[in-house]
Amino acid sequence: MSEREEIASDDGAKKPTPPSGPGFGPPGLHGTGVKAKDFKGSFKRLAGRLRPELWKICLIVTLAITSVVLTVAAPKILAQATDLIFEGAISSQLPAGATKEQAIAALKAEGQDQLASMLSSMELHPGQGVDMGAVGDVLLFVLGLYLAGALFTWLQAYLMAGVVQRVVYGLRREVDLKLARLPLQYFDGHARGDTLSRLTNDIDNIQQTLQQTLTQIITAVLTLVGVLAMMFWISPLLAVISLITVPLSVVVTMLIAKRSQKQFAVQWKATGSLSGHVEEMFTGHNIVKVFGRQKEAIARFDEENDQLFRASFKAQFISGIIMPSMMFIGNLNYAAIAVLGGLRVASGTMSLGHVQAFIQYSRQFTQPITQTASVANVLQSALASSERVFELLDEAEETPDAAEPVVLTKISGRLSLKDVSFRYAPDTPLIEDLDLEVSPGQTVAIVGPTGAGKTTLVNLLMRFYEIDGGSIFIDEVDTRNMTRADLRRLFGMVLQDAWLFGGTIRENIAYGKDGATEEEIQAAAEAAHVDHFVRTLAEGYDTRLDDDSAHVSQGERQLLTIARAFLVDPQILILDEATSSVDTRTEVLIQKAMSRLLRGRTSFVIAHRLSTIRDADVILVMNEGSIIEKGTHEELLAARGFYYDLYNSQFAEALAEAS
């Protein structure tokens, strides 16, 4: 069973849990001044994950170069069609039979020197019209260029999709494996909704950004270089004028992006906080309704939602200014080129087709700049998300298992704790110098007030937490010399909080044992007194369970977890208030079944109701992290100490309730 899902604790008062509102989940993010820690480092780490895909990225770049070359060449060739049409139209207006030189001389004689200068740079055939055949050939060739460019762009996008999905797949898997290696302290100190948001929302944001931006960045850079080269080829003067807008565009983009990146960091933190609150409210919606806290829950949601709205609005609004700013600068550039280009056509220093091509290039020139600005907008959000994901990946992990671990396949069940010390907070001792000897086959009951350290002791046995001092032995082997997985295979657990996953009843019972047969599953269900109930369901053992399984009560869910423990057949059993959710009659039946299960096995039973552990071989009374009394039920009552007072207080409470 997954350790993260199987851990419950009655020592909540001792743990450093995150602060929260009155009865409600994870803390909110108050204020919008959260500053990103290391955007540059996050960018380098994110880019580094593309290194295994380097050869495919090189192929994508090659395809992009080919596509850009074809696309960039098209306007220059298309200019020939414009010139053919314009020259044909002018030629049709000139007298037939005259030469170009004669027509120009006639214009100069009439004092139209500027028009004569313009015609001198053209290929004219007086009296002839537009050569539509030549124009058609040029247009077909340009169409072929655009089609070929589109094909290479499609191949580029196809390959890039595979690259991005593999990178994100690896990142998501790495995060999932990281969660399995994190110590329990991490989950105690972080809201589940925020952690889930990092695994889902943030990684999805990274995926979408990489998919959108990688190809855009490559194409934009190559297009910028190619278009700039063509612009200088056509007219160095106009190219220089166009370049004046580049520094202005860069400055505007950097100023806006610097402000927006802070807001994106706040946005994704607020998303995690809101996800945590929603997850907690849906998980405990019955409790919220029972205590009439719907208004408070809604108010908290509105507060978190409003905070996310403000952060998202600021981030999107500020970053959204980039695009219209670039368009404004591009339009200024367009106007300057149109005016100067028209003057150069009139003076005969440029052809109309070249002006048309240059205008197209100027648009293509500002487009990659605008795309880059847009990418900068989206990239701020992705870097904020990647920073949160990398923060999770950088969290301190559990101490490594022993290099040469000891493997215990069959044990007698002897446990020893020698001088064990542990504390959740460095300055707050909980367990100090604890000594305990448990003989094979003993049933050890652990009792005490809430926060005494009962569940903490069990968690230390299973290395959910690492002890600060001393040693814990199983059959004279220090548990630190075993792998955690091998150690936990020796234990079976039934907790107060019945955890069942989305699946059939059969799958839930068989969860702890690979390859369990149908006979073993049903035998375990019968031993836990749940077989009859399961057979009354329409689909029997094939009934599917989920969080909203209204046809399965809390007590019946508890019985299913007990059946799971029967099936595992552990060598050491831990019961943490395992019968707290069942009725008295069922509890008696389970106690009998447990007696059979516990026979010959070492077991630890954590109990609040002392009447359920009177037959234990030894009872440990804990208070403030120490074992203050030890003995059988009769011995402890005879001692008239802490256990005596605790037992009598429960008996008095029972009488008071009965009256």
Buried (B, 14 or more C-beta within 10 A) or exposed (E): BEBBEBBBBBBEEBBEBEEBBEEBBBBBBEEBEBEBEEBEEBBEBBEEBBEEBEEBBEBBBEBBBBBBBBBBBBBBBBBBBBBBBBBBEBBBEBEEEBEBEEBBEBBBEEEBEEBBBBBBBBEBBBBEEBBEEBBEBBBEBBEEBEEBBEBBBEBBBEBBEEBBEBBBEEBBEBBEEBBEEBBBBBBBEBBBBBBBBBBEBBBEBBBBBBBBBBBBBBBBBBBBBBBBEBBBBBBEEBBEBBBEBBEBBEEBBEEBBEBBBBBBBBBBBBBBBBBBBBBBBEBBBEEBEEEEBEEBBEEBBEBBBEBBBBBBEBBBEBBBBBBEBBEEBBEBBBEBBBEBBEEBBEEBBBBBBBBBBBBBBBBBBBBBBBBBBBBBBBBBBBBBBBBBBBEBBEBEEBEEBEEEBBEBEEBBBBBBBBEBBBBBEEEEBBBBEBEBEBEBBBBBBBBBBEBBBBBBBBBBBBBBBEBBBBBBBBBEBBBBBBBBEBBBBBBBBBBBBBBBEEEBBBBBBBBBBEEBEEEBBBBBBBBBBBBEBBEEEEEEBEBEBEEEBEEBBEBBBBBBBBBBBBBBBBBBBBBBBBBBBBEEEBBEBBEEBBEEBBEEBBBBBBBBEBEBBEEBBBBBBBBBBBBBBBBBBEEBBEBEBBBBEBBEEBEEEEEEEEE
